């Protein structure tokens, strides 16, 4: 259900910046800290929240203060973390309105991580894309305090999916199914990890994972052309459902893939102070950099009216401000 929005919001509590007299801090949706110039807004005002990874049309005079930087990034201002910016809302706009088209703002899409040779192919069966994972900052109360959850390190790479169905291996990126090509990134890791043989042991289970290493700017100790694969979820074609965490462990074990999964940061009862696990060094053994953050979900699958499947992500401050 995850969707990019430029949303009209109501300003909540405003606090003084601890290190700057002319700056203040407010929180959007209770989870996104935004630093503002003191006096620009007061509690109860309407404003437009422009989140991280928004791409701004710099030809409009109202954005001149950005000094030519058209992509909104998280940053630390005088030692305090800030995500996105707030601008004045037109008087006729209402709280909750999505004004991205009116303001001509789009979401930043990173370039293709590698040259991905090979074409897509038609898939004759339902091969669903992976769940769009919502942000924990946006939905801080979806998880119930005390329910058992699993937190895994979020890896920085490319979404991948694999299934052995109807006598053959099917390989896909997030949105597409890929024809066989030994030079294609997704087929390279399929052959490296012998997925046709391994997934034949668990037919009709779609495995979702991340291809990482020499893919994005976090390399996890990869040398040139090194690619790695970690599986974090499984979907049963027979039942049409994602499996519970312990069932995922069993499925990966049967395929001999249990060691190819992201580092587990925590398993146990959910508590709000666990958000601190989004920061810290990556626990991938060969990595020498920060972790991207974490993904958290209940160990027993469940749904929520607001977001659908309950699974959430939390990016770390160190990751968001690394550049």
ChimeraX attribute file (.defattr): number of C-alpha atoms within 10 A of each C-alpha:
attribute: neighborCount
match mode: 1-to-1
recipient: residues
	/A:1	11
	/A:2	11
	/A:3	8
	/A:4	13
	/A:5	19
	/A:6	22
	/A:7	20
	/A:8	24
	/A:9	22
	/A:10	19
	/A:11	20
	/A:12	17
	/A:13	13
	/A:14	17
	/A:15	14
	/A:16	16
	/A:17	20
	/A:18	12
	/A:19	12
	/A:20	13
	/A:21	10
	/A:22	11
	/A:23	18
	/A:24	20
	/A:25	19
	/A:26	24
	/A:27	17
	/A:28	20
	/A:29	15
	/A:30	13
	/A:31	15
	/A:32	19
	/A:33	19
	/A:34	23
	/A:35	25
	/A:36	21
	/A:37	15
	/A:38	17
	/A:39	9
	/A:40	12
	/A:41	19
	/A:42	14
	/A:43	11
	/A:44	11
	/A:45	13
	/A:46	22
	/A:47	22
	/A:48	24
	/A:49	25
	/A:50	22
	/A:51	23
	/A:52	19
	/A:53	19
	/A:54	22
	/A:55	19
	/A:56	22
	/A:57	17
	/A:58	16
	/A:59	10
	/A:60	10
	/A:61	8
	/A:62	10
	/A:63	15
	/A:64	12
	/A:65	9
	/A:66	12
	/A:67	8
	/A:68	12
	/A:69	14
	/A:70	18
	/A:71	19
	/A:72	19
	/A:73	18
	/A:74	22
	/A:75	21
	/A:76	14
	/A:77	13
	/A:78	11
	/A:79	11
	/A:80	14
	/A:81	18
	/A:82	23
	/A:83	25
	/A:84	20
	/A:85	19
	/A:86	23
	/A:87	16
	/A:88	13
	/A:89	18
	/A:90	11
	/A:91	8
	/A:92	5
	/A:93	16
	/A:94	16
	/A:95	13
	/A:96	13
	/A:97	13
	/A:98	18
	/A:99	18
	/A:100	19
	/A:101	10
	/A:102	8
	/A:103	12
	/A:104	12
	/A:105	18
	/A:106	17
	/A:107	18
	/A:108	14
	/A:109	9
	/A:110	8
	/A:111	7
	/A:112	10
	/A:113	14
	/A:114	13
	/A:115	9
	/A:116	13
	/A:117	13
	/A:118	15
	/A:119	12
	/A:120	15
	/A:121	14
	/A:122	9
	/A:123	13
	/A:124	6
	/A:125	9
	/A:126	8
	/A:127	19
	/A:128	15
	/A:129	16
	/A:130	19
	/A:131	16
	/A:132	14
	/A:133	19
	/A:134	20
	/A:135	16
	/A:136	21
	/A:137	18
	/A:138	16
	/A:139	16
	/A:140	15
	/A:141	10
	/A:142	16
	/A:143	21
	/A:144	14
	/A:145	12
	/A:146	11
	/A:147	14
	/A:148	16
	/A:149	23
	/A:150	20
	/A:151	26
	/A:152	22
	/A:153	26
	/A:154	24
	/A:155	25
	/A:156	19
	/A:157	21
	/A:158	20
	/A:159	19
	/A:160	27
	/A:161	27
	/A:162	26
	/A:163	26
	/A:164	22
	/A:165	17
	/A:166	11
	/A:167	9
	/A:168	13
	/A:169	18
	/A:170	23
	/A:171	24
	/A:172	23
	/A:173	21
	/A:174	16
	/A:175	14
	/A:176	18
	/A:177	21
	/A:178	22
	/A:179	19
	/A:180	17
	/A:181	14
	/A:182	14
	/A:183	12
	/A:184	18
	/A:185	23
	/A:186	27
	/A:187	21
	/A:188	16
	/A:189	19
	/A:190	22
	/A:191	12
	/A:192	11
	/A:193	16
	/A:194	11
	/A:195	22
	/A:196	19
	/A:197	15
	/A:198	17
	/A:199	25
	/A:200	18
	/A:201	15
	/A:202	19
	/A:203	20
	/A:204	19
	/A:205	25
	/A:206	24
	/A:207	24
	/A:208	24
	/A:209	25
	/A:210	23
	/A:211	25
	/A:212	25
	/A:213	24
	/A:214	20
	/A:215	22
	/A:216	17
	/A:217	11
	/A:218	21
	/A:219	20
	/A:220	26
	/A:221	15
	/A:222	16
	/A:223	10
	/A:224	10
	/A:225	10
	/A:226	14
	/A:227	20
	/A:228	18
	/A:229	23
	/A:230	20
	/A:231	21
	/A:232	21
	/A:233	23
	/A:234	26
	/A:235	21
	/A:236	16
	/A:237	18
	/A:238	9
	/A:239	10
	/A:240	11
	/A:241	11
	/A:242	20
	/A:243	19
	/A:244	17
	/A:245	19
	/A:246	11
	/A:247	15
	/A:248	21
	/A:249	18
	/A:250	13
	/A:251	21
	/A:252	23
	/A:253	13
	/A:254	14
	/A:255	16
	/A:256	15
	/A:257	18
	/A:258	17
	/A:259	12
	/A:260	15
	/A:261	19
	/A:262	21
	/A:263	19
	/A:264	14
	/A:265	17
	/A:266	16
	/A:267	14
	/A:268	13
	/A:269	14
	/A:270	21
	/A:271	14
	/A:272	12
	/A:273	7
	/A:274	12
	/A:275	20
	/A:276	13
	/A:277	19
	/A:278	26
	/A:279	18
	/A:280	16
	/A:281	16
	/A:282	21
	/A:283	17
	/A:284	16
	/A:285	9
	/A:286	11
	/A:287	16
	/A:288	14
	/A:289	18
	/A:290	19
	/A:291	26
	/A:292	24
	/A:293	27
	/A:294	27
	/A:295	24
	/A:296	24
	/A:297	22
	/A:298	22
	/A:299	19
	/A:300	15
	/A:301	15
	/A:302	13
	/A:303	11
	/A:304	11
	/A:305	8
	/A:306	10
	/A:307	16
	/A:308	15
	/A:309	18
	/A:310	20
	/A:311	24
	/A:312	23
	/A:313	23
	/A:314	23
	/A:315	21
	/A:316	21
	/A:317	22
	/A:318	21
	/A:319	19
	/A:320	18
	/A:321	14
	/A:322	12
	/A:323	8
